[in-house]
Amino acid sequence: MKLLFDFFPILLFFIAYKVFDIYVATAVAIAASFAQVGLAWWKTRKVEPMHLVTLVIIVVFGGLTLYLQDEQFIKWKPTVINWLFGVVFLASQWLGEKPMIERMMGGNANLVLPSAVWRNLNMTWTLFFFILGGVNWFVMTNFDTATWVNFKLFGMLGLTFLFVVLQSVYLSRHLQEPETEKE
């Protein structure tokens, strides 16, 4: 359910593009991002930093797209977000107590990993974000808007899903069995 909530603005963007055009889709994505952040706040009284960063970037790049009637700005959004996350994950290797991925996933009681594994996992996410941003840049500069929109939903979602599955396989080697109470 969380995955659907996270991709809700992208899905609405895709539908609006197919029914209308890139400009309506951009406005829908901005509204959906506001709704996503508002709903999260209403339900939990907190908002994930990723959603806030995404909201700010979609308002800026989507706003420029709408104001200037230039679709290039909205196409840059995934690259900027992914590269920004890549920089944050990379910087977290040296700043703070823990790498970013450990801060995000370390609360899981079954996920106790050595520091080296957390660092490797964090660097893998860093590389993934930089590559995904680069692939978006390649698609937006070499293909038409319709192809880019399809890639934004299916390609980026598919690559992310594949990456998470591969990460899960890697992590499964390091999971500890929960301790059971002895009778």
Helices and strands as residue ranges (DSSP letters): H 2-19, H 22-44, H 49-68, H 72-92, H 100-105, H 115-142, H 145-150, I 151-155, H 156-172
